[in-house]
Amino acid sequence: MLANTADGGAPPSVAAITSGGSMEPYGSPKWPDPDPPRPKYLPYSTRPPDPPQVRPPIKHSSVVAIFFLFGVLALVCAGAYFSGELRQLIYGPSAAQSQAPRPGLVPFGQRQEPLPGLEEADAPLGTPAPLNRTSSSYKFLAVKEDGTPLAYSPCRPIHYVVNPDLAPASWQPLVEEAVEKAGAATGLRFIYDGPSSEVPSPNRSGYQPERYGDRWAPVLIAWSTPEQVPRLTGQTVGLGGSSSIGLSNGYKAYVTGTVSLDAPQFAEIVNAPNGEEIGTAVIMHELGHLLGLDHVDDPRQLMFDQASWVRGYAAGDLTGLAQLGRGPCSKDF
Ligand SMILES: [Zn+2]
């Protein structure tokens, strides 16, 4: 997040600089890891046969016997299927996650995750912009066991929606520019899905089929009040972060996230001279968290944990973002 001072007497551009507010990423970087121990996703085609249907009496007893045999076979297969390790596919998430059904094996409406692989291409959709110079002044919110940062899959687009109910009238170009910069730095492809009435919540579900259909919920960018988002209380002007999944093969990735902006403070910022530039920088900072960057103790970077004069991603931010755009792809989630 970025902090902002409410000191109306300070020069406007300083307003975003001087606060003493702390700056933290949004919530836990990790949304409940849906499932450690689970086998790879089983393709649709390997589902067991449907249970035998009740049929009207048939005159030929041999035909009846054959149908009966098929019926028994189907039941045996189904029994083995439901009791064996494939059961984990149906009751995917681990014990802590109770008995969440696995995608692909349970009808839409009864699943707790979307069908895997939606929009996942065979190769990254883009590449990070070349770095003019690298810098080690960046930090990741989460690093995996192999030492690489937790990131979004670059092989599928990041859809996002905006709840502008409390936003300043000029919100759209600010968001567009911030998203464009984050997309260029990472090579990740963002797609705007339009407005949403969803209000940020610390317990936001990563799968909201009633609202968004059978897919991971899109990233939510929303202007909120501290009443709606308690962590926006005080000088915090924004929060950003993402939720991740983990597969049994060790694959982990972010699937969705939220950027929350404190509506009253944000309005104050953009109404000041050069305010829109600062507002864009605030959104870029939060998108940095969303994509996996943590704060750095370096005032030259946009991911510095206090508001500053920095108005765009600097060398350290860009070096980190380029790595976050090179995460692994997977069609298994
Ligand atoms: Zn921050």
Boltz pocket constraint, residues with backbone or C-beta under 6 A from the ligand:
constraints:
  - pocket:
      binder: B
      contacts: [[A, 1], [A, 2], [A, 23], [A, 24], [A, 25], [A, 238], [A, 285], [A, 289], [A, 295], [A, 303], [A, 304], [A, 305]]
      max_distance: 6.0
